[in-house]
């Protein structure tokens, strides 16, 4: 029982770490996407 709990907690910690890394990456991607859409909109308005 004890060993199983330790394994489970380690897996949870790994999953949390991975998901936090992924959210950081997706945040950067979202910011880049927003910037590109804003730039394209600005270019359209200039024409």
N, C-alpha and C positions, 0 to 999 in steps of 0.2 A: 504493500500500500504506500509506504513512504517513498520508495523509489519511483513509483508511478507518479506520485504527486510532484516530485522534483522534476521528472521528465516533462510533465504537463506544463509546469510553470516556466521551464526553460523554453518550451515551444511557444508559449504565449508571449514571452519576452521577445523571442526572435520575430514572431509575427508582428508585434507592435513596432519593433525597430524597422522591419521591412516596410510596413505600411506607412510609417512616418517618412521614410526616405522616398517612397513613391509619391506621397502627397506633396512633398517639397518639389519633386520633379514636375508633377502635374501643375502645380502652382506656377512654376516658371514657364511651362508650356502655355498655360492660359494667358499669362501676362504677354508672352510673345504673340499669341494669336490676337489678343485685344489690340496690341500696338499695331500689328499689321493691318487689321481691319480699319482702325482709325486712320492710318496712313493712306490706305486705299480710298477711304471716304473723302479725305481731304483732297486727294488728287482729283477725284471725280468732281468735287465742288469747284476746283480751280478751272476746269475746262469750260 
